Every structure is written in C-alpha cells, then in structure tokens.
C-alpha cells in the first residue's frame, strides 16, 4: 500500500515506523529537514521537505497515486487544508486527519463530505485521556484495551508475590475461577514473551495479559495481585489539553487538583472547571506538593508538554508518598527506562494514538486495533466472513486454524454474546468478531491473509 504521512512529529514518526516494518511504501512530508533526515536514517522510506498543505508539495510526494493519507502535523489548519486538497486535487481514497480542536467534536459535519473531506478524524489528546481514565478505573492495571464497545477487555497486570495464581501453572486458573471465562493472552518475563502452555507457571514480576468480560476484570486481577483501594484523590500536573480533559472527566466524582505553571492558563482552567482546584505553580516544587498533601494522593498524573518535567514531578511525587504515579513521556528511550521502576506507568501519546490510526490501514474487515507494550505487540478485532469453503477460519475450531507464531485468538463476539476463546471448545462462525493478540508485529500480514475470503465467496 502506498501511504503518505504529513508530519514527522511523534505521531507521524510512530506511524511511519509501524507501517515501514510491514513493507508499505511510505513517504513523509515535513518542514523540518533535520527530523526528516533522522527518519530516513532509521527507516526505509522517502521524505519530502515542504508545507504539507501546498498542492505542489503533495504532488512531489506522490499524492497522485497514493492509497492513503495521514495528516498528523501539529496544526489543525494544515491537516484540514491538506485533506481537502488530497480529495479535490489528487482523489486520494482514504484521508485521516489529526484534529486537536474540541470545536470539531461538536460540529463533525464540517469535517466530512463537502466540508474538509476528512474520512476519519482522530484526537490524540482525547485518546490519551481515555487511556488514563481506564487506568483510573483499574488502578492495578498497566494497560486496559476495550473491544466490542467495552464488553470485553484485554488487561495487562504485573503479577506480585501473594497473588493466588503466582507460582501456579495456567491450568489452575480454571479451578480458581470456575464461574468466570478468562484467557491468558501473553506472559512477558524480563521483557520477553513466554511460550504459553497449560504447565506455564506465573512468577512474581511477570507482565500478564488476559482477556475477560468487562464485569469480571477486577475479580481476575485479584488473583494476580492485591486489589488497590479505589482512586478518590487525584493531582494532575499540567493544565494543557490533556490535563483539562482529564480534570473535566474526573472532577464530578473525585477530589481533583490541577497544577499549572502559567497564570493565564490557570485563569482559563478555573473558568472551565466546576469543582477541581486549580493551582498556579511548578509541578516539581516539593513545597507545593507537600502543601497539597501529595502523600495522601491516590494518583499523581503528570501530563505537561515537557518530558523532563513529567519524569521529575512523577518521581518526586512517588518519593513523597503518592500511591501511584503516571507520566506522559514522548521519547521512547525515556519511557522504556522509566516504565515499571519508580514511575508506575509511562504513557507514550504517539503509541496510545497508533492503534486508532492503524485500524484504517489493516487489510480485511478490522473493527479495532490496540498497540500494546509501547508498540511492540498488537491486539486486533477482525470480522470473519465467508464459509468453510471460502475462509481459512470460518467453520473451524480454533485449534484447527493455522495461526502464525506468536499469535493467539483470545476472544469472540457473536452478536450480543461475549466468548473468551478456548481452542477445543469454540468454532468460528460467519460474522464473528474475532480478537487476536500478537506478540510479534511482523506476523500481522499473515493474520490479514488468514482472514481473507477467497474469490469464490464474492
């Protein structure tokens, strides 16, 4: 597939990395020559320097025969003009734009059709906010990915000593939870995936991914680790777009404080928020955090625009007694270094956004894509079509399906019914929504091919 990416920032670079690794023909456009040079040195792609909204720049980038356009620059205006030009001048079939303004959420008609010709709009700030909100709901989790409109979840949790499943083989899970359908999708030990078998033993420190119906998630987690008390006190460091969205979502049901360095921004936040307390100050000020009882805080979330400020404030809050800390970290090296140490969860905005973008690239009838483990693994929800003659999956028991190495079917949504997949028990039926977990992203083309329907079906 020929793909044009406008913008070489964190989001654009993450999309480019993922798509190049899957052998797509990728071109990246940006005004920053140095950033483009870095991308070209790292990946097998083409770059063009220039303003992405200019038709001549898009023409130079090969827009005339491009299959898909991602307009993910930092400017809404550039992205919107680019998608309009891509449609009107070059007739690019699929156009996806990053839109940060909340105004378009209230007036979506302007984006589509005869408006700016955007097929799919994504807002990274809202995606990250929803990501954090799921972690607030399940404070013990490392990541929560929703499928089937939130009816079934994929959850990552760190197993700790004292969990009832720790030091037990996976076959014991059924005895421990006889009335709950649950499937372990993957276990990572020392950052490497383990081969899964009934005799695989869960160790303290393992990162365990499991799938269960949403209402059973908390009960399953209790067997991996001690359940934390609910989150009631939250400090948000940074009052930018994400900080404001997060505070707005939480303030009605929790004690929320927002710390923001800009006095002018504080005045704006105070006018937007109803019950949250807005504080003007440095997020890394020890005296300020002490005065605001950070030691009694259930969750400290650092979401400023500065990686170093987020890391330092989160580390400081943890040292001063905050029960759980989350830091927004753009640089992958920083995130890998901090995740799982004194910082409980390091969130990459680009990686959190990646799944929403990849939904439109995946071949086949794909409903949802979640990028996990900072982009190294993936969970996909696909729709199975055809019958036993025209499909490699429909009409077959899961154990009969030739799944690529490192991939496993973990769930099935059949109408209103949610099924946690078992190899010997379940048969894939037409129109089933099938959830697949992949520890090796290079196997994605094989999964796509597996779910293809032969010509006879059409």
C-alpha positions in Angstrom: 0.0 0.0 0.0 1.3 3.5 -0.8 0.9 5.8 2.2 1.6 9.5 2.6 2.2 10.8 6.1 2.1 14.6 6.7 4.0 15.5 9.8 7.2 13.9 11.2 6.5 14.6 14.8 6.0 11.9 17.5 2.7 10.6 16.0 3.9 10.7 12.4 7.2 9.0 13.2 5.4 6.2 15.1 3.0 5.6 12.3 5.9 5.6 9.8 7.9 3.1 11.9 5.0 0.8 12.2 4.0 0.9 8.5 7.5 0.6 7.1 8.0 -2.5 9.2 5.0 -4.0 7.4 6.5 -3.3 4.0 4.3 -0.5 2.9 5.6 2.2 0.5 5.8 5.2 2.9 6.6 8.9 2.2 6.8 11.5 5.0 6.3 15.3 4.4 7.5 17.9 7.0 9.1 21.4 7.0 11.8 20.2 9.4 14.7 18.9 7.4 16.7 17.5 10.4 13.7 15.5 11.6 13.2 14.0 8.1 16.9 13.2 7.9 16.6 11.3 11.2 13.7 9.3 9.9 15.4 8.5 6.7 18.5 7.2 8.5 16.3 4.9 10.7 13.8 3.6 8.2 13.4 2.6 4.6 11.1 5.4 3.5 11.1 8.5 1.3 10.9 12.1 2.6 9.9 15.5 1.1 10.6 18.8 2.7 7.8 21.4 2.5 4.5 22.7 3.7 2.1 19.7 3.6 -0.9 21.9 2.7 0.6 23.0 -0.6 -0.6 21.1 -3.7 2.9 21.2 -5.3 4.5 19.6 -2.2 1.9 16.9 -2.2 2.4 16.3 -5.9 6.2 15.9 -5.3 5.4 13.4 -2.5 3.5 11.2 -5.0 -0.1 12.1 -3.9 -1.4 11.3 -7.5 -1.2 7.6 -6.9 -1.3 7.4 -3.1 -3.8 5.0 -1.4 -4.0 6.6 2.0 -3.1 9.9 3.6 -2.4 10.6 7.3 -2.4 14.3 8.0 -0.9 14.4 11.5 1.1 17.7 11.7 0.8 19.8 14.9 -1.5 22.2 13.0 -5.2 21.6 12.6 -5.3 24.1 9.8 -2.6 22.4 7.8 -4.2 19.0 8.3 -7.6 20.2 7.2 -6.4 22.0 4.1 -4.2 19.0 3.2 -7.1 16.6 3.4 -9.3 18.9 1.2 -6.5 19.2 -1.4 -5.9 15.5 -1.2 -9.5 14.8 -2.1 -10.2 17.6 -4.6 -6.9 17.6 -6.5 -5.5 14.1 -6.1 -8.5 12.0 -5.3 -6.7 10.1 -2.6 -9.2 7.3 -1.5 -8.7 7.4 2.3 -7.9 10.6 4.3 -7.2 10.6 8.0 -6.6 13.8 9.9 -5.3 14.7 13.4 -7.7 17.3 14.9 -6.9 18.9 18.3 -9.7 21.5 18.5 -12.7 20.4 20.5 -14.9 22.6 18.3 -15.0 20.0 15.6 -16.2 17.4 18.1 -19.4 19.5 18.4 -19.6 20.2 14.6 -18.4 17.0 12.9 -20.4 17.7 9.7 -17.9 20.3 8.7 -15.1 17.7 8.6 -16.8 15.3 6.3 -18.4 15.2 2.9 -18.4 18.6 1.2 -16.5 20.1 4.2 -12.8 19.3 4.6 -13.2 15.8 3.1 -11.9 14.0 6.2 -12.8 10.3 6.3 -11.6 9.7 9.8 -10.7 12.3 12.5 -8.5 11.4 15.4 -7.7 13.5 18.5 -4.5 12.2 20.3 -5.3 14.3 23.4 -8.7 12.6 23.8 -7.3 9.1 23.1 -4.7 9.6 25.8 -7.3 11.0 28.2 -9.5 7.9 27.7 -6.4 5.7 28.1 -5.7 7.3 31.5 -9.4 7.1 32.5 -9.3 3.3 32.1 -6.2 3.2 34.3 -8.1 5.2 36.9 -10.9 2.7 36.8 -8.5 -0.2 37.2 -5.6 1.3 39.2 -3.8 -2.1 39.4 -3.5 -2.4 35.6 -0.6 -1.4 33.3 -2.9 -1.1 30.3 -6.6 -1.7 29.5 -7.8 -2.2 25.9 -11.5 -2.3 25.2 -13.2 -4.4 22.5 -16.8 -4.8 21.4 -17.8 -1.4 22.8 -16.3 -2.1 26.2 -18.0 -5.5 26.7 -14.7 -7.4 26.7 -11.3 -6.1 27.8 -7.6 -7.0 27.3 -5.8 -6.1 30.5 -2.1 -6.1 31.4 -1.2 -6.5 35.0 2.1 -7.0 36.9 1.8 -10.3 39.0 3.2 -9.8 42.5 4.1 -12.2 45.3 0.9 -13.1 47.2 -1.3 -13.3 44.2 -3.2 -16.7 44.2 -2.1 -17.5 40.7 1.6 -16.7 41.3 3.7 -19.9 41.4 0.9 -21.8 39.8 0.6 -23.2 36.3 -2.0 -21.7 34.0 -4.1 -24.8 34.1 -5.0 -23.9 37.7 -6.8 -20.7 36.5 -9.9 -22.7 35.6 -10.1 -24.2 39.1 -9.5 -20.8 40.8 -12.2 -19.1 38.7 -14.7 -21.8 37.9 -17.6 -19.4 37.1 -15.6 -16.9 35.0 -14.3 -17.2 31.4 -10.8 -15.9 31.3 -7.9 -16.5 28.9 -4.2 -15.5 29.3 -3.1 -13.9 26.0 0.6 -13.5 26.8 3.1 -13.5 29.6 6.2 -11.4 29.5 9.2 -12.2 31.7 12.2 -9.9 31.7 10.7 -8.1 28.7 10.4 -11.4 26.6 7.2 -13.3 25.8 7.0 -16.8 27.1 5.6 -19.7 25.1 2.1 -20.4 26.6 1.1 -23.9 27.7 -1.1 -25.3 30.5 2.0 -26.0 32.5 3.4 -22.5 32.2 3.9 -21.1 35.7 3.2 -17.4 36.6 6.1 -15.8 38.5 6.1 -12.6 40.6 7.1 -9.7 38.3 5.6 -11.3 35.2 3.6 -9.0 33.0 0.4 -10.9 32.3 -2.1 -10.1 29.5 -5.5 -11.6 30.0 -8.9 -11.3 28.4 -12.3 -11.4 30.2 -15.7 -9.9 30.1 -15.5 -6.3 31.5 -17.6 -7.1 34.6 -15.1 -9.9 35.6 -11.9 -7.9 35.2 -11.5 -6.9 38.8 -12.1 -10.4 40.1 -9.5 -11.9 37.8 -6.9 -9.2 38.7 -7.4 -10.2 42.4 -5.7 -13.5 41.6 -2.6 -11.8 40.1 -2.1 -9.2 42.8 -3.7 -7.4 45.8 -6.5 -5.1 44.7 -5.9 -1.4 45.5 -8.5 0.8 47.0 -10.5 2.9 44.5 -9.0 6.2 43.4 -10.6 9.2 45.1 -7.8 11.8 45.2 -6.0 12.9 42.0 -3.4 15.5 41.3 -2.9 16.4 37.7 0.4 18.1 36.9 -0.1 20.2 33.7 -3.2 22.1 32.6 -2.9 21.7 28.9 -5.4 20.0 26.6 -5.0 16.6 28.2 -4.9 18.0 31.8 -8.1 19.9 31.2 -9.9 16.9 29.5 -8.8 14.6 32.4 -9.9 17.1 35.1 -13.3 17.6 33.4 -13.9 13.9 33.3 -12.9 13.2 36.9 -14.0 16.3 38.9 -17.6 15.3 39.5 -16.7 12.0 41.2 -13.2 12.6 42.7 -11.2 15.2 44.6 -9.2 16.7 41.7 -6.3 19.3 41.8 -4.6 20.7 38.7 -1.2 22.3 38.9 -0.3 24.7 36.1 2.8 27.0 35.7 1.1 29.6 33.5 -1.1 32.1 35.5 -3.1 33.0 32.4 -3.8 29.3 31.7 -4.8 28.9 35.3 -7.4 31.6 34.9 -8.8 29.8 31.8 -8.9 26.5 33.6 -10.7 27.9 36.6 -13.4 29.2 34.2 -13.7 25.8 32.5 -13.8 23.6 35.6 -16.5 23.4 38.2 -15.2 21.7 41.4 -11.5 20.9 40.6 -9.0 23.1 42.4 -6.6 24.9 40.1 -3.1 25.8 41.5 -0.6 28.1 39.9 2.9 26.7 40.4 5.8 24.5 39.4 4.8 20.8 39.1 8.2 19.9 40.5 8.0 22.2 43.5 8.5 20.0 46.6 6.9 22.5 49.0 3.8 22.9 46.8 3.4 19.1 46.5 3.8 18.8 50.3 1.2 21.6 50.9 -1.3 19.8 48.7 -0.8 16.5 50.6 0.7 14.5 47.8 1.4 11.8 50.3 -2.3 11.2 50.6 -2.9 11.2 46.9 -4.1 8.0 45.2 -3.0 9.0 41.7 -0.5 11.6 40.5 -0.7 12.2 36.7 2.0 14.3 35.1 0.9 15.5 31.6 2.8 18.7 30.8 4.4 19.2 27.4 7.9 18.6 28.8 9.2 15.0 29.3 11.7 16.0 31.9 9.2 17.9 33.9 6.8 14.9 33.8 9.5 12.5 34.9 10.9 14.7 37.7 7.5 15.6 39.1 6.3 11.9 39.0 9.5 10.7 40.7 9.2 13.4 43.3 5.5 12.7 44.0 6.3 8.9 44.3 9.2 9.6 46.7 6.9 11.9 48.8 4.3 9.2 49.1 1.8 9.3 46.2 0.3 5.8 45.9 0.5 5.6 42.1 2.2 7.9 39.5 1.7 8.1 35.8 3.9 10.2 33.5 3.3 11.2 29.9 6.7 10.6 28.1 7.1 11.2 24.4 10.7 9.9 23.9 10.6 6.1 23.6 14.1 5.7 25.3 12.8 7.7 28.3 9.6 5.7 28.5 11.4 2.3 28.3 13.8 3.5 31.0 11.1 4.7 33.4 8.3 2.1 32.9 8.0 -0.3 35.8 10.5 1.5 38.0 9.6 4.2 40.4 7.2 5.5 37.8 4.3 3.1 37.7 3.2 3.7 34.1 4.9 5.7 31.4 2.4 6.6 28.6 3.6 7.5 25.1 1.0 9.7 23.4 2.1 8.5 20.0 1.8 4.9 20.9 -1.5 5.4 22.5 -2.7 7.0 19.3 -1.2 4.4 17.0 -3.9 1.8 17.3 -6.6 4.3 16.3 -4.6 5.1 13.1 -3.7 1.5 12.3 -7.4 0.5 12.3 -7.7 2.2 8.8 -4.5 0.5 7.4 -5.1 -3.1 8.4 -6.4 -5.2 5.5 -9.6 -7.1 6.0 -12.6 -6.1 8.0 -10.9 -4.6 11.1 -13.0 -3.1 13.8 -10.4 -2.1 16.4 -6.6 -2.1 16.8 -4.7 -1.6 20.1 -1.0 -1.1 20.1 0.4 -2.6 23.4 3.8 -2.8 25.1 4.8 0.5 23.6 4.1 -0.6 20.0 5.9 -3.9 20.2 2.7 -6.1 20.2 -0.8 -5.6 19.0 -4.3 -6.8 19.6 -6.8 -6.7 16.7 -10.6 -7.2 16.4 -11.5 -8.6 13.0 -14.7 -9.8 11.4 -14.7 -13.3 10.0 -16.5 -13.6 6.6 -17.3 -16.5 4.3 -17.8 -20.1 5.0 -15.7 -23.2 5.4 -15.0 -23.4 1.7 -14.0 -19.7 1.2 -12.4 -18.9 4.5 -9.4 -20.3 6.4 -11.1 -19.6 9.8 -14.9 -19.8 9.4 -16.4 -23.2 10.3 -13.2 -24.4 12.1 -12.4 -25.0 15.7 -9.7 -22.6 16.9 -7.2 -25.5 17.3 -7.7 -26.3 13.6 -6.7 -22.8 12.5 -3.1 -22.4 11.3 -2.2 -19.4 13.5 1.2 -17.7 12.8 3.8 -18.0 15.6 3.3 -15.5 18.4 -0.4 -15.0 17.7 -3.5 -16.4 19.6 -7.2 -16.0 19.3 -8.4 -14.8 22.7 -12.0 -13.7 22.3 -15.1 -13.9 20.1 -18.0 -11.5 20.0 -21.1 -13.2 18.4 -24.0 -10.8 18.3 -24.6 -9.8 21.9 -22.7 -12.8 23.2 -19.1 -12.4 24.5 -16.9 -15.5 24.3 -13.5 -16.0 25.8 -12.0 -18.3 23.2 -10.9 -21.9 24.0 -9.0 -23.9 21.4 -11.1 -27.1 21.7 -14.5 -25.6 22.5 -15.2 -22.9 20.0 -15.8 -22.8 16.3 -15.6 -19.5 14.3 -18.9 -18.7 12.7 -19.6 -16.2 9.9 -19.7 -12.5 11.1 -18.0 -13.3 14.4 -15.8 -10.6 15.7 -12.5 -12.3 16.5 -9.9 -10.8 18.8 -6.3 -11.8 18.1 -3.3 -11.0 20.2 0.2 -10.9 18.5 3.5 -10.7 20.4 5.3 -10.4 17.0 4.0 -7.5 14.9 5.8 -8.9 11.8 3.1 -11.6 11.7 0.3 -9.1 11.1 0.3 -9.6 7.2 -0.1 -13.3 7.9 -3.1 -12.7 10.1 -4.6 -10.4 7.5 -4.1 -13.1 4.9 -5.6 -15.7 7.2 -8.9 -13.8 7.4 -9.1 -13.1 3.7 -12.0 -14.6 1.8 -11.3 -16.4 -1.4 -12.7 -15.1 -4.7 -15.4 -17.8 -4.7 -17.2 -16.0 -1.8 -17.8 -12.9 -3.9 
